[in-house]
């Protein structure tokens, strides 16, 4: 695999991922799934779910995994460096230059103006996951899990990683859920 493709894919993510990890997820998906086709939607969803259960920034975890999967150890290092370096450089440049302009309205408006774009990117990604859940589980189970997740995460304050971890344990321990997974795999 061409290491320059890995670098450019994750460099774009690092440069354009304004808003942190959540804003980077749709960009990584676009690069890894749509542009370079290093993985399909299902594998990306699985990688994202597992990555969210681990500590640390999601963008670097995804970059590390995709880079390793595509280019081995060198690909992993390449992807992580390409993801992190733009942020470090931009932080130094922006913070030193914007610090002297922080009181101006245009600076405050610039940072506030990006938020709706990030919200739309996350909404598109969320809708894609909902559709995938509907296809895999059916509307009833998908809506049930969405509602339960909202209640547990937003109202009960349970960390999403705990919920994902519990679901993984349930699937691994429960023979009924394994047979359902096996049946779903046979349908494909």
Secondary structure, 3 states (H helix, E strand, C coil): CCHHHHHHHHHHHHHHCCCCHHHHHHHHHHHHHHHCCCCCHHHHHHHHHHHHHCCCCHHHHHHHHHHHHHHHHHHHHHHHHHHHHHHHHHHHHHHHHHCCCCCCHHHHHHHHHHHHHHHHHHHHHHHHHHHHHHHHHCHHHHHHHHHHHHHHHHHCCCCHHHHHHHHHHHHHHCHHHHHHHHHHHHHC
